[in-house]
Amino acid sequence: MVSVGEVKLWKWLGVAGIAGVAATGVILARDERARRAYTPDDVRARLHERAAQVTPEPEPAVAEPGLFSRIGRRLRQTLRS
C-alpha cells in the first residue's frame, strides 16, 4: 500500500518535471526567435565584417635572390674541379 507521503513526493516530482520541460521550451523558443530575427542581408553583412577584421597571414620570408645564385655558382665550381 502507498503512503500519503509517497504520493505527495511523486506529485512534487511530477510538477517539477513539468516545470522543467516548460522552462526548457521557453528558452528554446526565445533562442529560435532571436536566431530567426536576422535577415539574409544581415547575416551576409556580419560575415563580411568578420572577414574584414581577420588579418591576412604574413607571407613567408624569401631569401635574397643573390644568395641562391652564389650557392649555385659555388656548387658548379666545386663540381667542375
C-alpha positions as CSV (number, residue, x, y, z in Angstrom):
1,M,0.0,0.0,0.0
2,V,1.2,3.5,-0.9
3,S,1.5,6.0,2.0
4,V,0.3,9.6,1.8
5,G,3.9,10.9,2.0
6,E,4.9,8.9,-1.1
7,V,2.0,10.2,-3.1
8,K,3.0,13.8,-2.2
9,L,6.6,13.1,-3.2
10,W,5.5,11.8,-6.6
11,K,3.2,14.7,-7.2
12,W,6.0,17.2,-6.4
13,L,8.4,15.3,-8.7
14,G,5.8,15.4,-11.5
15,V,5.2,19.1,-11.0
16,A,9.0,19.7,-11.0
17,G,9.4,17.7,-14.2
18,I,6.6,19.6,-16.0
19,A,8.1,22.9,-14.9
20,G,11.5,21.9,-16.2
21,V,10.1,20.9,-19.6
22,A,8.1,24.1,-19.8
23,A,11.2,26.2,-18.9
24,T,13.3,24.4,-21.5
25,G,10.7,25.1,-24.1
26,V,10.6,28.8,-23.3
27,I,14.4,29.1,-23.5
28,L,14.4,27.2,-26.9
29,A,11.6,29.3,-28.3
30,R,13.4,32.6,-27.2
31,D,16.7,31.5,-28.8
32,E,15.0,30.4,-32.0
33,R,13.2,33.8,-32.3
34,A,16.5,35.6,-31.8
35,R,18.2,33.5,-34.4
36,R,15.4,34.0,-37.0
37,A,15.4,37.8,-36.4
38,Y,18.3,38.1,-38.8
39,T,17.6,38.7,-42.5
40,P,19.9,37.1,-45.1
41,D,21.3,40.6,-45.7
42,D,22.1,41.0,-42.0
43,V,23.9,37.7,-41.9
44,R,25.8,38.5,-45.1
45,A,26.8,41.9,-43.7
46,R,28.0,40.4,-40.4
47,L,30.1,37.8,-42.3
48,H,31.7,40.5,-44.4
49,E,32.5,42.5,-41.2
50,R,34.2,39.4,-39.7
51,A,36.1,38.7,-42.8
52,A,37.4,42.3,-42.9
53,Q,38.6,42.0,-39.3
54,V,40.7,38.9,-40.0
55,T,44.3,39.9,-40.6
56,P,45.9,38.2,-43.5
57,E,48.7,35.8,-42.7
58,P,52.2,37.2,-43.3
59,E,53.9,36.0,-46.4
60,P,56.8,33.7,-45.8
61,A,60.2,35.3,-45.8
62,V,62.0,34.9,-49.0
63,A,65.8,34.8,-49.1
64,E,67.5,37.3,-51.2
65,P,67.8,36.2,-54.8
66,G,71.6,36.7,-54.9
67,L,72.1,34.0,-52.2
68,F,70.8,31.2,-54.4
69,S,72.9,32.3,-57.3
70,R,76.1,32.4,-55.1
71,I,75.3,28.9,-53.8
72,G,74.7,27.6,-57.3
73,R,78.0,29.2,-58.5
74,R,80.0,27.6,-55.7
75,L,78.3,24.3,-56.3
76,R,79.2,24.4,-60.0
77,Q,82.8,25.4,-59.2
78,T,83.1,22.5,-56.8
79,L,81.6,20.0,-59.2
80,R,83.9,21.2,-62.0
81,S,87.1,20.7,-60.0
